[in-house]
Amino acid sequence: MKTFGQRVRHARLRYGWTQKELAHASGLAQSAIGNYESGQRTEPSGAALLRLASALDVSPLWLSSGEGGMELPEAAPAGAGRGRARPAKEAAAAWPFRTVSYESFQLLSTSDKKLLESLVGTFVRSCAEGR
């Protein structure tokens, strides 16, 4: 893939995400994602590039220049994107709730996700202690 936009689109489609879903996962505007993919906007630098790479679980160097491998090394440091973005099939297979979709969960803000994790953790511990 020759252009930054082509690499963004390729990485996004590997998860079956829409531009809106990638925008939410990366914290960027949906219009920015569309403009990157269409070539109307040049590639970002700094924080925006790192947020895109992290959301897409790809190497920032590959995303920026096409150099090196697309995948992050297995020993990537915590918080470097490893495990953040999962293909829809993998996420659905591991998702434990029947009445709330994984996609709905992904639309929550980071602070709402942390609150939900805390609530579920407290509930599970409470249930385990009650046995």
N, CA, C and O atoms as a GROMACS GRO file, in nm:
protein
  524
    1MET      N    1   0.083  -0.116   0.000
    1MET     CA    2   0.000   0.000   0.000
    1MET      C    3   0.089   0.124   0.000
    1MET      O    4   0.176   0.141   0.085
    2LYS      N    5   0.064   0.207  -0.096
    2LYS     CA    6   0.154   0.320  -0.117
    2LYS      C    7   0.124   0.439  -0.028
    2LYS      O    8   0.216   0.510   0.012
    3THR      N    9  -0.002   0.464   0.004
    3THR     CA   10  -0.035   0.587   0.076
    3THR      C   11  -0.078   0.561   0.219
    3THR      O   12  -0.119   0.450   0.255
    4PHE      N   13  -0.068   0.665   0.299
    4PHE     CA   14  -0.113   0.659   0.437
    4PHE      C   15  -0.261   0.622   0.442
    4PHE      O   16  -0.302   0.536   0.521
    5GLY      N   17  -0.341   0.686   0.359
    5GLY     CA   18  -0.484   0.659   0.356
    5GLY      C   19  -0.517   0.514   0.323
    5GLY      O   20  -0.608   0.457   0.382
    6GLN      N   21  -0.442   0.456   0.230
    6GLN     CA   22  -0.464   0.315   0.196
    6GLN      C   23  -0.432   0.224   0.314
    6GLN      O   24  -0.501   0.126   0.338
    7ARG      N   25  -0.327   0.258   0.388
    7ARG     CA   26  -0.290   0.178   0.505
    7ARG      C   27  -0.395   0.190   0.617
    7ARG      O   28  -0.428   0.091   0.682
    8VAL      N   29  -0.446   0.311   0.638
    8VAL     CA   30  -0.550   0.330   0.739
    8VAL      C   31  -0.673   0.247   0.701
    8VAL      O   32  -0.728   0.175   0.785
    9ARG      N   33  -0.715   0.257   0.576
    9ARG     CA   34  -0.834   0.183   0.531
    9ARG      C   35  -0.813   0.032   0.543
    9ARG      O   36  -0.902  -0.040   0.589
   10HIS      N   37  -0.697  -0.017   0.503
   10HIS     CA   38  -0.667  -0.159   0.511
   10HIS      C   39  -0.675  -0.207   0.656
   10HIS      O   40  -0.737  -0.309   0.685
   11ALA      N   41  -0.611  -0.134   0.746
   11ALA     CA   42  -0.610  -0.174   0.888
   11ALA      C   43  -0.751  -0.165   0.948
   11ALA      O   44  -0.789  -0.250   1.028
   12ARG      N   45  -0.826  -0.064   0.909
   12ARG     CA   46  -0.963  -0.048   0.960
   12ARG      C   47  -1.053  -0.163   0.913
   12ARG      O   48  -1.129  -0.218   0.992
   13LEU      N   49  -1.043  -0.197   0.787
   13LEU     CA   50  -1.129  -0.302   0.731
   13LEU      C   51  -1.095  -0.440   0.785
   13LEU      O   52  -1.180  -0.530   0.783
   14ARG      N   53  -0.974  -0.458   0.832
   14ARG     CA   54  -0.937  -0.587   0.887
   14ARG      C   55  -1.018  -0.616   1.013
   14ARG      O   56  -1.035  -0.732   1.050
   15TYR      N   57  -1.068  -0.513   1.078
   15TYR     CA   58  -1.155  -0.530   1.195
   15TYR      C   59  -1.303  -0.518   1.158
   15TYR      O   60  -1.390  -0.537   1.243
   16GLY      N   61  -1.330  -0.488   1.034
   16GLY     CA   62  -1.468  -0.472   0.991
   16GLY      C   63  -1.531  -0.345   1.046
   16GLY      O   64  -1.653  -0.336   1.060
   17TRP      N   65  -1.447  -0.247   1.079
   17TRP     CA   66  -1.495  -0.122   1.137
   17TRP      C   67  -1.538  -0.024   1.030
   17TRP      O   68  -1.486  -0.023   0.919
   18THR      N   69  -1.634   0.059   1.066
   18THR     CA   70  -1.669   0.175   0.985
   18THR      C   71  -1.572   0.288   1.021
   18THR      O   72  -1.497   0.278   1.119
   19GLN      N   73  -1.574   0.393   0.942
   19GLN     CA   74  -1.492   0.509   0.977
   19GLN      C   75  -1.536   0.568   1.110
   19GLN      O   76  -1.453   0.617   1.187
   20LYS      N   77  -1.664   0.563   1.138
   20LYS     CA   78  -1.717   0.614   1.266
   20LYS      C   79  -1.662   0.533   1.383
   20LYS      O   80  -1.625   0.590   1.485
   21GLU      N   81  -1.657   0.401   1.368
   21GLU     CA   82  -1.604   0.317   1.476
   21GLU      C   83  -1.456   0.344   1.500
   21GLU      O   84  -1.411   0.348   1.615
   22LEU      N   85  -1.380   0.362   1.392
   22LEU     CA   86  -1.238   0.394   1.409
   22LEU      C   87  -1.222   0.531   1.473
   22LEU      O   88  -1.135   0.550   1.558
   23ALA      N   89  -1.304   0.626   1.434
   23ALA     CA   90  -1.298   0.760   1.494
   23ALA      C   91  -1.322   0.750   1.644
   23ALA      O   92  -1.251   0.813   1.723
   24HIS      N   93  -1.421   0.672   1.684
   24HIS     CA   94  -1.450   0.657   1.826
   24HIS      C   95  -1.334   0.589   1.898
   24HIS      O   96  -1.294   0.632   2.006
   25ALA      N   97  -1.281   0.484   1.840
   25ALA     CA   98  -1.171   0.410   1.904
   25ALA      C   99  -1.044   0.493   1.915
   25ALA      O  100  -0.967   0.475   2.009
   26SER      N  101  -1.023   0.583   1.822
   26SER     CA  102  -0.899   0.662   1.821
   26SER      C  103  -0.915   0.800   1.884
   26SER      O  104  -0.816   0.865   1.916
   27GLY      N  105  -1.039   0.843   1.901
   27GLY     CA  106  -1.062   0.976   1.956
   27GLY      C  107  -1.047   1.087   1.852
   27GLY      O  108  -1.040   1.204   1.887
   28LEU      N  109  -1.043   1.049   1.726
   28LEU     CA  110  -1.035   1.147   1.618
   28LEU      C  111  -1.173   1.168   1.557
   28LEU      O  112  -1.264   1.088   1.580
   29ALA      N  113  -1.188   1.273   1.480
   29ALA     CA  114  -1.315   1.300   1.414
   29ALA      C  115  -1.335   1.204   1.297
   29ALA      O  116  -1.240   1.166   1.229
   30GLN      N  117  -1.461   1.166   1.276
   30GLN     CA  118  -1.492   1.078   1.163
   30GLN      C  119  -1.453   1.144   1.032
   30GLN      O  120  -1.406   1.076   0.940
   31SER      N  121  -1.470   1.274   1.022
   31SER     CA  122  -1.432   1.344   0.898
   31SER      C  123  -1.282   1.334   0.875
   31SER      O  124  -1.238   1.326   0.760
   32ALA      N  125  -1.204   1.336   0.981
   32ALA     CA  126  -1.058   1.323   0.967
   32ALA      C  127  -1.023   1.186   0.910
   32ALA      O  128  -0.938   1.176   0.821
   33ILE      N  129  -1.088   1.081   0.960
   33ILE     CA  130  -1.062   0.946   0.910
   33ILE      C  131  -1.095   0.940   0.761
   33ILE      O  132  -1.016   0.890   0.681
   34GLY      N  133  -1.212   0.992   0.724
   34GLY     CA  134  -1.252   0.994   0.584
   34GLY      C  135  -1.154   1.072   0.497
   34GLY      O  136  -1.121   1.029   0.386
   35ASN      N  137  -1.109   1.185   0.548
   35ASN     CA  138  -1.014   1.267   0.472
   35ASN      C  139  -0.878   1.199   0.459
   35ASN      O  140  -0.814   1.211   0.354
   36TYR      N  141  -0.833   1.128   0.562
   36TYR     CA  142  -0.707   1.054   0.552
   36TYR      C  143  -0.720   0.946   0.444
   36TYR      O  144  -0.634   0.932   0.358
   37GLU      N  145  -0.830   0.871   0.451
   37GLU     CA  146  -0.848   0.760   0.357
   37GLU      C  147  -0.863   0.807   0.213
   37GLU      O  148  -0.818   0.739   0.121
   38SER      N  149  -0.925   0.922   0.193
   38SER     CA  150  -0.945   0.972   0.057
   38SER      C  151  -0.823   1.048   0.004
   38SER      O  152  -0.817   1.080  -0.115
   39GLY      N  153  -0.728   1.075   0.092
   39GLY     CA  154  -0.610   1.149   0.051
   39GLY      C  155  -0.628   1.300   0.054
   39GLY      O  156  -0.537   1.373   0.015
   40GLN      N  157  -0.744   1.348   0.100
   40GLN     CA  158  -0.769   1.491   0.108
   40GLN      C  159  -0.694   1.556   0.224
   40GLN      O  160  -0.678   1.678   0.228
   41ARG      N  161  -0.649   1.474   0.316
   41ARG     CA  162  -0.576   1.525   0.431
   41ARG      C  163  -0.447   1.445   0.442
   41ARG      O  164  -0.447   1.323   0.425
   42THR      N  165  -0.337   1.514   0.469
   42THR     CA  166  -0.209   1.445   0.482
   42THR      C  167  -0.206   1.369   0.614
   42THR      O  168  -0.287   1.394   0.704
   43GLU      N  169  -0.113   1.279   0.624
   43GLU     CA  170  -0.106   1.199   0.746
   43GLU      C  171  -0.078   1.286   0.868
   43GLU      O  172  -0.010   1.388   0.858
   44PRO      N  173  -0.132   1.246   0.982
   44PRO     CA  174  -0.110   1.324   1.104
   44PRO      C  175   0.030   1.298   1.158
   44PRO      O  176   0.097   1.202   1.120
   45SER      N  177   0.072   1.385   1.246
   45SER     CA  178   0.198   1.362   1.314
   45SER      C  179   0.170   1.352   1.462
   45SER      O  180   0.062   1.390   1.508
   46GLY      N  181   0.264   1.303   1.535
   46GLY     CA  182   0.256   1.304   1.680
   46GLY      C  183   0.143   1.221   1.738
   46GLY      O  184   0.125   1.104   1.704
   47ALA      N  185   0.067   1.284   1.828
   47ALA     CA  186  -0.033   1.214   1.907
   47ALA      C  187  -0.143   1.150   1.821
   47ALA      O  188  -0.185   1.038   1.849
   48ALA      N  189  -0.188   1.219   1.718
   48ALA     CA  190  -0.295   1.163   1.634
   48ALA      C  191  -0.250   1.036   1.564
   48ALA      O  192  -0.326   0.941   1.554
   49LEU      N  193  -0.127   1.034   1.515
   49LEU     CA  194  -0.074   0.915   1.450
   49LEU      C  195  -0.066   0.800   1.551
   49LEU      O  196  -0.104   0.687   1.520
   50LEU      N  197  -0.018   0.829   1.670
   50LEU     CA  198  -0.007   0.724   1.772
   50LEU      C  199  -0.144   0.674   1.816
   50LEU      O  200  -0.160   0.555   1.843
   51ARG      N  201  -0.243   0.762   1.823
   51ARG     CA  202  -0.379   0.719   1.860
   51ARG      C  203  -0.439   0.629   1.752
   51ARG      O  204  -0.506   0.531   1.783
   52LEU      N  205  -0.416   0.663   1.626
   52LEU     CA  206  -0.465   0.578   1.517
   52LEU      C  207  -0.396   0.442   1.520
   52LEU      O  208  -0.463   0.339   1.509
   53ALA      N  209  -0.264   0.442   1.533
   53ALA     CA  210  -0.190   0.316   1.535
   53ALA      C  211  -0.233   0.230   1.652
   53ALA      O  212  -0.247   0.108   1.638
   54SER      N  213  -0.254   0.291   1.768
   54SER     CA  214  -0.296   0.217   1.885
   54SER      C  215  -0.435   0.158   1.866
   54SER      O  216  -0.457   0.040   1.896
   55ALA      N  217  -0.528   0.237   1.816
   55ALA     CA  218  -0.664   0.189   1.793
   55ALA      C  219  -0.667   0.075   1.692
   55ALA      O  220  -0.745  -0.019   1.705
   56LEU      N  221  -0.580   0.085   1.590
   56LEU     CA  222  -0.577  -0.016   1.484
   56LEU      C  223  -0.485  -0.133   1.518
   56LEU      O  224  -0.482  -0.232   1.445
   57ASP      N  225  -0.411  -0.120   1.627
   57ASP     CA  226  -0.320  -0.225   1.672
   57ASP      C  227  -0.214  -0.255   1.566
   57ASP      O  228  -0.185  -0.370   1.535
   58VAL      N  229  -0.156  -0.147   1.512
   58VAL     CA  230  -0.053  -0.159   1.410
   58VAL      C  231   0.069  -0.076   1.449
   58VAL      O  232   0.062   0.010   1.537
   59SER      N  233   0.179  -0.104   1.384
   59SER     CA  234   0.302  -0.029   1.406
   59SER      C  235   0.286   0.115   1.356
   59SER      O  236   0.244   0.136   1.243
   60PRO      N  237   0.319   0.215   1.440
   60PRO     CA  238   0.312   0.353   1.393
   60PRO      C  239   0.404   0.379   1.273
   60PRO      O  240   0.371   0.458   1.185
   61LEU      N  241   0.520   0.313   1.270
   61LEU     CA  242   0.612   0.329   1.158
   61LEU      C  243   0.548   0.279   1.029
   61LEU      O  244   0.555   0.345   0.926
   62TRP      N  245   0.487   0.161   1.035
   62TRP     CA  246   0.420   0.106   0.918
   62TRP      C  247   0.306   0.198   0.873
   62TRP      O  248   0.291   0.226   0.754
   63LEU      N  249   0.226   0.244   0.969
   63LEU     CA  250   0.112   0.328   0.934
   63LEU      C  251   0.158   0.458   0.869
   63LEU      O  252   0.098   0.505   0.773
   64SER      N  253   0.264   0.516   0.923
   64SER     CA  254   0.313   0.643   0.873
   64SER      C  255   0.383   0.631   0.738
   64SER      O  256   0.357   0.710   0.647
   65SER      N  257   0.471   0.531   0.725
   65SER     CA  258   0.557   0.527   0.606
   65SER      C  259   0.544   0.401   0.521
   65SER      O  260   0.592   0.396   0.408
   66GLY      N  261   0.479   0.300   0.576
   66GLY     CA  262   0.471   0.172   0.504
   66GLY      C  263   0.594   0.087   0.526
   66GLY      O  264   0.605  -0.022   0.470
   67GLU      N  265   0.688   0.134   0.607
   67GLU     CA  266   0.811   0.060   0.633
   67GLU      C  267   0.791  -0.038   0.747
   67GLU      O  268   0.712  -0.014   0.839
   68GLY      N  269   0.864  -0.149   0.740
   68GLY     CA  270   0.856  -0.249   0.846
   68GLY      C  271   0.726  -0.326   0.838
   68GLY      O  272   0.651  -0.314   0.742
   69GLY      N  273   0.702  -0.406   0.940
   69GLY     CA  274   0.581  -0.487   0.943
   69GLY      C  275   0.461  -0.410   0.995
   69GLY      O  276   0.476  -0.315   1.072
   70MET      N  277   0.345  -0.452   0.953
   70MET     CA  278   0.221  -0.390   0.997
   70MET      C  279   0.193  -0.421   1.144
   70MET      O  280   0.151  -0.333   1.220
   71GLU      N  281   0.216  -0.544   1.182
   71GLU     CA  282   0.183  -0.590   1.317
   71GLU      C  283   0.282  -0.538   1.420
   71GLU      O  284   0.400  -0.520   1.392
   72LEU      N  285   0.230  -0.513   1.540
   72LEU     CA  286   0.317  -0.479   1.652
   72LEU      C  287   0.387  -0.606   1.698
   72LEU      O  288   0.332  -0.715   1.685
   73PRO      N  289   0.508  -0.595   1.751
   73PRO     CA  290   0.573  -0.714   1.805
   73PRO      C  291   0.494  -0.768   1.923
   73PRO      O  292   0.429  -0.692   1.994
   74GLU      N  293   0.500  -0.897   1.944
   74GLU     CA  294   0.425  -0.959   2.054
   74GLU      C  295   0.463  -0.902   2.189
   74GLU      O  296   0.381  -0.901   2.280
   75ALA      N  297   0.585  -0.855   2.204
   75ALA     CA  298   0.630  -0.803   2.332
   75ALA      C  299   0.605  -0.654   2.344
   75ALA      O  300   0.678  -0.584   2.416
   76ALA      N  301   0.505  -0.604   2.277
   76ALA     CA  302   0.476  -0.461   2.284
   76ALA      C  303   0.442  -0.423   2.427
   76ALA      O  304   0.374  -0.499   2.496
   77PRO      N  305   0.487  -0.307   2.473
   77PRO     CA  306   0.458  -0.265   2.609
   77PRO      C  307   0.310  -0.243   2.632
   77PRO      O  308   0.236  -0.211   2.539
   78ALA      N  309   0.268  -0.260   2.756
   78ALA     CA  310   0.128  -0.239   2.790
   78ALA      C  311   0.086  -0.099   2.750
   78ALA      O  312   0.160  -0.003   2.770
   79GLY      N  313  -0.033  -0.089   2.694
   79GLY     CA  314  -0.084   0.041   2.653
   79GLY      C  315  -0.040   0.082   2.514
   79GLY      O  316  -0.077   0.190   2.467
   80ALA      N  317   0.038  -0.002   2.447
   80ALA     CA  318   0.085   0.033   2.313
   80ALA      C  319  -0.012  -0.014   2.206
   80ALA      O  320   0.023  -0.016   2.088
   81GLY      N  321  -0.131  -0.050   2.246
   81GLY     CA  322  -0.231  -0.089   2.149
   81GLY      C  323  -0.259  -0.238   2.149
   81GLY      O  324  -0.364  -0.279   2.101
   82ARG      N  325  -0.171  -0.317   2.201
   82ARG     CA  326  -0.188  -0.462   2.204
   82ARG      C  327  -0.317  -0.497   2.275
   82ARG      O  328  -0.334  -0.464   2.393
   83GLY      N  329  -0.407  -0.563   2.205
   83GLY     CA  330  -0.531  -0.609   2.266
   83GLY      C  331  -0.643  -0.505   2.269
   83GLY      O  332  -0.754  -0.539   2.309
   84ARG      N  333  -0.619  -0.383   2.230
   84ARG     CA  334  -0.725  -0.283   2.235
   84ARG      C  335  -0.829  -0.305   2.127
   84ARG      O  336  -0.949  -0.302   2.153
   85ALA      N  337  -0.783  -0.328   2.008
   85ALA     CA  338  -0.876  -0.347   1.898
   85ALA      C  339  -0.880  -0.494   1.863
   85ALA      O  340  -0.777  -0.557   1.841
   86ARG      N  341  -1.001  -0.549   1.859
   86ARG     CA  342  -1.014  -0.690   1.827
   86ARG      C  343  -1.109  -0.707   1.711
   86ARG      O  344  -1.206  -0.632   1.698
   87PRO      N  345  -1.082  -0.806   1.625
   87PRO     CA  346  -1.176  -0.831   1.518
   87PRO      C  347  -1.314  -0.859   1.575
   87PRO      O  348  -1.327  -0.916   1.683
   88ALA      N  349  -1.418  -0.819   1.503
   88ALA     CA  350  -1.555  -0.833   1.552
   88ALA      C  351  -1.589  -0.977   1.590
   88ALA      O  352  -1.656  -0.999   1.691
   89LYS      N  353  -1.544  -1.075   1.511
   89LYS     CA  354  -1.574  -1.215   1.543
   89LYS      C  355  -1.512  -1.256   1.675
   89LYS      O  356  -1.577  -1.324   1.755
   90GLU      N  357  -1.387  -1.217   1.698
   90GLU     CA  358  -1.320  -1.251   1.823
   90GLU      C  359  -1.388  -1.184   1.941
   90GLU      O  360  -1.409  -1.246   2.045
   91ALA      N  361  -1.424  -1.056   1.925
   91ALA     CA  362  -1.491  -0.983   2.032
   91ALA      C  363  -1.626  -1.045   2.064
   91ALA      O  364  -1.660  -1.063   2.180
   92ALA      N  365  -1.702  -1.079   1.960
   92ALA     CA  366  -1.834  -1.137   1.981
   92ALA      C  367  -1.825  -1.272   2.049
   92ALA      O  368  -1.909  -1.305   2.133
   93ALA      N  369  -1.724  -1.352   2.014
   93ALA     CA  370  -1.710  -1.484   2.074
   93ALA      C  371  -1.678  -1.474   2.223
   93ALA      O  372  -1.719  -1.560   2.301
   94ALA      N  373  -1.606  -1.370   2.264
   94ALA     CA  374  -1.566  -1.356   2.403
   94ALA      C  375  -1.664  -1.270   2.482
   94ALA      O  376  -1.654  -1.265   2.605
   95TRP      N  377  -1.757  -1.206   2.420
   95TRP     CA  378  -1.848  -1.113   2.486
   95TRP      C  379  -1.951  -1.192   2.566
   95TRP      O  380  -2.022  -1.275   2.510
   96PRO      N  381  -1.962  -1.167   2.698
   96PRO     CA  382  -2.047  -1.252   2.782
   96PRO      C  383  -2.193  -1.209   2.792
   96PRO      O  384  -2.273  -1.281   2.851
   97PHE      N  385  -2.230  -1.095   2.737
   97PHE     CA  386  -2.365  -1.044   2.757
   97PHE      C  387  -2.452  -1.065   2.635
   97PHE      O  388  -2.409  -1.041   2.523
   98ARG      N  389  -2.576  -1.111   2.656
   98ARG     CA  390  -2.666  -1.136   2.545
   98ARG      C  391  -2.751  -1.015   2.511
   98ARG      O  392  -2.791  -0.999   2.396
   99THR      N  393  -2.780  -0.930   2.609
   99THR     CA  394  -2.872  -0.819   2.586
   99THR      C  395  -2.800  -0.687   2.556
   99THR      O  396  -2.866  -0.587   2.526
  100VAL      N  397  -2.667  -0.686   2.565
  100VAL     CA  398  -2.588  -0.566   2.534
  100VAL      C  399  -2.482  -0.609   2.433
  100VAL      O  400  -2.402  -0.699   2.460
  101SER      N  401  -2.480  -0.544   2.318
  101SER     CA  402  -2.385  -0.584   2.214
  101SER      C  403  -2.246  -0.528   2.244
  101SER      O  404  -2.232  -0.426   2.312
  102TYR      N  405  -2.145  -0.595   2.192
  102TYR     CA  406  -2.008  -0.547   2.204
  102TYR      C  407  -1.994  -0.412   2.135
  102TYR      O  408  -1.921  -0.324   2.181
  103GLU      N  409  -2.063  -0.397   2.025
  103GLU     CA  410  -2.057  -0.271   1.951
  103GLU      C  411  -2.110  -0.156   2.035
  103GLU      O  412  -2.055  -0.046   2.031
  104SER      N  413  -2.219  -0.179   2.111
  104SER     CA  414  -2.274  -0.077   2.200
  104SER      C  415  -2.174  -0.041   2.309
  104SER      O  416  -2.157   0.076   2.343
  105PHE      N  417  -2.108  -0.142   2.362
  105PHE     CA  418  -2.006  -0.119   2.465
  105PHE      C  419  -1.894  -0.032   2.408
  105PHE      O  420  -1.847   0.059   2.476
  106GLN      N  421  -1.850  -0.060   2.286
  106GLN     CA  422  -1.741   0.014   2.224
  106GLN      C  423  -1.775   0.162   2.208
  106GLN      O  424  -1.685   0.246   2.202
  107LEU      N  425  -1.902   0.197   2.201
  107LEU     CA  426  -1.942   0.336   2.183
  107LEU      C  427  -1.935   0.417   2.313
  107LEU      O  428  -1.946   0.539   2.310
  108LEU      N  429  -1.918   0.349   2.426
  108LEU     CA  430  -1.906   0.419   2.554
  108LEU      C  431  -1.776   0.498   2.561
  108LEU      O  432  -1.678   0.464   2.496
  109SER      N  433  -1.778   0.602   2.641
  109SER     CA  434  -1.655   0.680   2.663
  109SER      C  435  -1.560   0.597   2.749
  109SER      O  436  -1.601   0.500   2.813
  110THR      N  437  -1.435   0.636   2.751
  110THR     CA  438  -1.335   0.566   2.832
  110THR      C  439  -1.374   0.568   2.979
  110THR      O  440  -1.361   0.467   3.048
  111SER      N  441  -1.421   0.681   3.028
  111SER     CA  442  -1.459   0.688   3.169
  111SER      C  443  -1.580   0.601   3.198
  111SER      O  444  -1.587   0.541   3.306
  112ASP      N  445  -1.676   0.592   3.106
  112ASP     CA  446  -1.791   0.504   3.126
  112ASP      C  447  -1.749   0.357   3.125
  112ASP      O  448  -1.802   0.277   3.202
  113LYS      N  449  -1.654   0.322   3.040
  113LYS     CA  450  -1.603   0.184   3.037
  113LYS      C  451  -1.536   0.148   3.169
  113LYS      O  452  -1.554   0.038   3.221
  114LYS      N  453  -1.457   0.242   3.224
  114LYS     CA  454  -1.390   0.218   3.352
  114LYS      C  455  -1.492   0.202   3.464
  114LYS      O  456  -1.477   0.114   3.549
  115LEU      N  457  -1.595   0.285   3.464
  115LEU     CA  458  -1.700   0.274   3.565
  115LEU      C  459  -1.771   0.140   3.554
  115LEU      O  460  -1.794   0.074   3.655
  116LEU      N  461  -1.805   0.100   3.433
  116LEU     CA  462  -1.871  -0.029   3.412
  116LEU      C  463  -1.783  -0.144   3.460
  116LEU      O  464  -1.831  -0.236   3.524
  117GLU      N  465  -1.654  -0.138   3.427
  117GLU     CA  466  -1.560  -0.242   3.472
  117GLU      C  467  -1.557  -0.250   3.624
  117GLU      O  468  -1.557  -0.359   3.681
  118SER      N  469  -1.555  -0.135   3.690
  118SER     CA  470  -1.554  -0.131   3.835
  118SER      C  471  -1.682  -0.191   3.893
  118SER      O  472  -1.677  -0.268   3.989
  119LEU      N  473  -1.796  -0.157   3.835
  119LEU     CA  474  -1.924  -0.210   3.882
  119LEU      C  475  -1.933  -0.361   3.864
  119LEU      O  476  -1.975  -0.433   3.955
  120VAL      N  477  -1.892  -0.409   3.748
  120VAL     CA  478  -1.897  -0.553   3.722
  120VAL      C  479  -1.800  -0.626   3.815
  120VAL      O  480  -1.833  -0.731   3.870
  121GLY      N  481  -1.681  -0.570   3.833
  121GLY     CA  482  -1.583  -0.630   3.924
  121GLY      C  483  -1.635  -0.640   4.066
  121GLY      O  484  -1.620  -0.743   4.131
  122THR      N  485  -1.697  -0.533   4.115
  122THR     CA  486  -1.754  -0.533   4.249
  122THR      C  487  -1.865  -0.637   4.260
  122THR      O  488  -1.872  -0.710   4.359
  123PHE      N  489  -1.951  -0.643   4.161
  123PHE     CA  490  -2.061  -0.740   4.161
  123PHE      C  491  -2.008  -0.884   4.162
  123PHE      O  492  -2.057  -0.967   4.238
  124VAL      N  493  -1.910  -0.912   4.078
  124VAL     CA  494  -1.855  -1.048   4.070
  124VAL      C  495  -1.788  -1.086   4.202
  124VAL      O  496  -1.807  -1.198   4.251
  125ARG      N  497  -1.711  -0.995   4.261
  125ARG     CA  498  -1.648  -1.023   4.391
  125ARG      C  499  -1.753  -1.048   4.499
  125ARG      O  500  -1.738  -1.138   4.582
  126SER      N  501  -1.859  -0.968   4.498
  126SER     CA  502  -1.968  -0.982   4.596
  126SER      C  503  -2.035  -1.118   4.582
  126SER      O  504  -2.065  -1.184   4.681
  127CYS      N  505  -2.060  -1.158   4.459
  127CYS     CA  506  -2.123  -1.289   4.435
  127CYS      C  507  -2.030  -1.402   4.478
  127CYS      O  508  -2.076  -1.501   4.536
  128ALA      N  509  -1.902  -1.390   4.451
  128ALA     CA  510  -1.805  -1.493   4.486
  128ALA      C  511  -1.793  -1.507   4.638
  128ALA      O  512  -1.779  -1.618   4.690
  129GLU      N  513  -1.799  -1.394   4.710
  129GLU     CA  514  -1.790  -1.397   4.855
  129GLU      C  515  -1.916  -1.457   4.918
  129GLU      O  516  -1.909  -1.512   5.028
  130GLY      N  517  -2.029  -1.447   4.850
  130GLY     CA  518  -2.156  -1.496   4.902
  130GLY      C  519  -2.173  -1.647   4.888
  130GLY      O  520  -2.272  -1.702   4.937
  131ARG      N  521  -2.082  -1.713   4.825
  131ARG     CA  522  -2.095  -1.859   4.804
  131ARG      C  523  -2.066  -1.936   4.928
  131ARG      O  524  -2.072  -2.059   4.927
   0.00000   0.00000   0.00000
